[in-house]
Amino acid sequence: MSTVLVVDDDDSILRLISEIMKKEGYDVLQAEDGNEACQQFLKKPCDLVITDLIMPNKEGLELIQELK
């Protein structure tokens, strides 16, 4: 099963995207900001990261660069 990391500081969007991905058969991890996402990714690398761009602590573009 493929793993998706969903990152968004808006809880309703985080839950919505996560639920959609779960219904499509993905294993879903969640994070509320870029720092938490990096920690999640180090614990369990993902096949896909879906991220918001504007977030506190670490923005989406910073996250993408770091995970690359």
Secondary structure, DSSP 4 states (H G I P E B T S, - for coil): --EEEEE-SSHHHHHHHHHHHHHTT-EEEEESSHHHHHHHHHHS--SEEEE-SS-SSS-HHHHHHHH-
